[in-house]
Amino acid sequence: MPLIFRLLGGLLWVCCGWYGGRLRACAAAAHRRTLEECVQFTAQLSQEITFRKVSLDWLLRELKYRHDYPLLALDTAERMQDTVPPACLTAKERQLFTDCFSGLGRGTAAQEAQRLAYYGRQFELCAAQARTEEQQGMRLYPRLGTCLGAMLAVLCM
C-alpha cells in the first residue's frame, strides 16, 4: 500500500480523535448551560409565585408561549409538576430536578418560594461544578482525543 494512503489514514485517525474530544467538550458546555437555565427558571418561578401569586398552570402556559427556556423542554409538560428533566443532566441532578418540580403546588406562596430558592441554590452549586469541569474539559478533551487518535494511527500503520 502506498505510503501516502497510510499517512492520510493516520491523519484521519488523529482528526477523528480531536473531533471526538471536541464533541465531549461541547457536551460539557451544554450541560453547564442547562444547569444555568435551571437556576434562572427556579428564580423566575419563585418571583412569579411570590409577587404575582399566579397559578402554576397559567405560568406554565405563559412560559410555553414565550419559550424562554428551550433547554428545559417545557412544551412536553401538561402540568408544572410533570416537567421532565433534561437528558444531559447527571442522575443526581435529574433527581434534584424531579424533586424540585414534583413538589410544587402543595404549599403556600411563601413556602413555594423558599422551596424554589433552596433548589435554585442546589442548581447553582451544580452549575459551578459543571463550569469548572467545562473549563478543564475544553483543554483536556480535544488533546486527549488527539492523543488517542495518534495512538490508533500508529497501531494501524
N, C-alpha and C positions, 0 to 999 in steps of 0.2 A: 504494500500500500504506500503510495507516495507520501513523503514527509509533510507536504503542505496540508493534506487532509487530516493527518494526525495532529498537527499544530492547531488547525481550525477546530477540530473536535475538542482538544484540550481547552482552547479559549472559550468554546461554547459551554463546557462544564463550569469554568470559572465564572462566566457571566450568569449562568443559571444559579449558581450558588449565591452570588451577590444579590440577584433578584429575589431569591427566596428569603434571604436575610432582610432585604428591604421591605418585603411584604410583611414579615413578622414585626418590623419596626412600625409600619403603618397600622397594623392591628393594635399595637400598644397605644398608639395615638388615638385611635377610635375608642378604645376602652376608656382612656382618660376623658375624652370629650363626652362620652356617655355619662360618666360619673359626674362631671361638671354640670351636665344638663339635669341630672337628678337633684343636685344641690339647688339649682335655680328653680326647678319645679317645686320642690318642697317649700322653698322660701315664698314663692308666689302663692302656693296653696295656703300657706299659713297667713299671709297678708289678706288674701281674699276672704278667708273664713273669719279672721279676726275683725277686719274693718268693714267689709261689705256684708258679712253674715249671709252669704248666698248658699244655696243648696249645692250639694256635690254633683247632682245630676245636671243642673244648669251650668255649673262650672266646667264639667267635662264637655258638654256640648259647645260651650264657648271656646274652650281650648282646642277642640277638634276643628272648629271653624277657622280659628286663627292659625292653626298649625305651627305654633311657636316651638314645639319640642319634637322635631322629626325623628330623633334617635330613640325616643321612648315608645313609638308606635301606639299612640293613644287611639287611633282610628279603629282598632280591633276591639276595644273595651266597650261593653254596654253600660257598665257602672264603674265608678272610680275604684271600687274595691276589686274589680276584675282585671285591673291593669296588669298586663303580662310583663315580667322583667325582660329586658333586652338580652339577646343571646350572648353578647360579648362579655357580660358580667361573669365573675367567678361564682362558684357555688355559695360562698359566704355572702357575697354582695347580692345575689339573687334572693337568698333567704331574707336579707335585710330589706330589700325592695318589697318582697311579698308581705313581710310583717308590717311594714310601714303602711301599705295601701289597703291591706285586707282589714285592718282595724279601724279604718276611717268611718265616721258616721255613728260612732257608738257613744260619744261623749258630748259635753258642751263645747261651745266655740273655744273657750279658754283651754280646755283640756286637749282639744284637737290641735290648737296652735302649739302647745307645749310638746305634744307628741311629734308633730312635724318638725319642730325646732330640734328635738333630740335626734331624729333620723337625719335631718339636714346636717347636723354636726358629724354624725357617723359617716355620711356620704362624703363630707369634706375630708375626713381622715383617710378614707379610701382613695379619694381623688388625689390627695397629697402623695400617698404612697405610689399611686399609678403614675403621677408626674415624675417622681424620681426614677421609677422603673423605665419610663419612656425616655428620659434623658440618657440613662445608661444604655438603653437598647438602641437608640439612634446611632450610637457609635459602634456598639458591640455586634449587633445582629448582622449588618452588612459585611463587617470584617470577618465574622465567624463563617458566614455563608461563602465568602470568597475563599477562605482557607479550606473549607470543606470541598468546594468546587475544584480548587487546585489539587487537593489530595486525590479526589476522584479522577482528575485528569491524569495525574501521574500514575495511578493504579491502572488506568485503562490503556495507557500507552504501552 
